[in-house]
């Protein structure tokens, strides 16, 4: 079994002690962190903006993957890149010129990613593989944490992993990943899982991380 890469969703961390919650997972072995940006328009929730990401950048050297669940994402690329994002992910459903958007992000010197909702046609992503560094498969509908995993998204994971074998694209899964679902996700060949409440909701975060990584129930 290849090493499992987990990118904790900081949306599930305790924001009154965010630097401590980052240090806990980094001490456990984490080297990338997932930042959920929601605007209250593209999804029915509102989170944080570039100022918070700038503050997070100051307290960590981990790879920051910023997931823009926002309308008109192109207007905000520079803000989130300048704040310290290492990978910038926008939604397939929110862009009217995907290739131009991907090229712009890469030309700014960061990794470019696309997220795709459970009900969108994931096969269309194959049209963009030469421009992609990262694909984020949503296994819940974006907007709120703690949702149940959508089983049918396992098909999209297998398909996209099988059809990008000759590329350097990382494929991640976001939504409902926990001790009960993580094995079947990694069985598809997925590279990265985004874990929020399934990690930060534990009494002992480091122990939970080890269980998720080591497949130790």
Secondary structure, 3 states (H helix, E strand, C coil): CCCCEEEEEHHHCCHHHHHHHHHHHHHHCCCEEEEEEEECCCCCCECCCHHHHHHHHHHCCCEEEEEEECCCHHHHHHHHHHCCCCEEEEEHHHCCCHHHHHHHHHHCCCEEEEEECCCCCHHHHHHHHHHCCEEEEECCCCCCCCCCCCCCHHHHHHHHHHCCCCCCCEEEEECCCCCCCHHHHHCCCCCEEEECHHHHCCCCHHHHHHHHHHCCC
